[in-house]
Amino acid sequence: MTVPTGRRERKKAATRQKIADTALDLFLERGYDAVGIRDVAAAADVAVTTLFSHFTGKEALVFEQDENFERRLAQAVVDRAPDEPLIPALRREIVAMVRHCASDEAAPIRNMIDNSPALRIYEESMHLRYADSLATAIATDLALPPTTPSCRAIARSVINAYALARDSTDPAAALDDLFPMIEAAWANRPAP
């Protein structure tokens, strides 16, 4: 997450982080379904309207790094070195994201998500949004229309690789298995 520069922005970021941390603590302590929005707002000492000015809903509290992950994927495309191929740049970012999400520290959160149908559905919608953003970044980088099928297919493959590796007992081996297929598909795409 980028560091806000102004006092007001820093205060908003601190409030957002306080709400997210409080929510996560409550969810892990009591269970996701047992905690309501009002509970989170009260524990964070903010109004419910303040909570909703920072988060779209209860599920978003669990995935507070969501926008950061989405941004990181697009940056992996646009910020790579001019001579660096696309797929290795994406793989490097996916490895970092999987390492973070598959860590022992993240295990209680992962278990909470896996045990909540609402959180699993929300996560799936996030993955679709990630894929759309990534496809747009890839297409823009190549000066193609954002709806170019090959860009969309590769973006979805990369996001699926992330999800499959994160849930694997051996994430590194899963990525070693999946990324050669993604690279081969990208290398063999039809010319625009």
Buried (B, 14 or more C-beta within 10 A) or exposed (E): EEEBEEEEEEEBBEBBEBBBEBBBBBBBEEEBBEBEBEBBBBBBEBEEEBBBEBBEEBBBBBBBBBBEBBBBBBEBBEEBEEEEEBBEBBBEBBBEBBBEBBEEEBEEBBEBBEEBEBBEEBBEEBBEBBBBBBBBBBBBBBEBEBEBEBBBBBBBBBBBBBBBBBBBEEBEEBBEBBBEEBBEBBEEBEEE
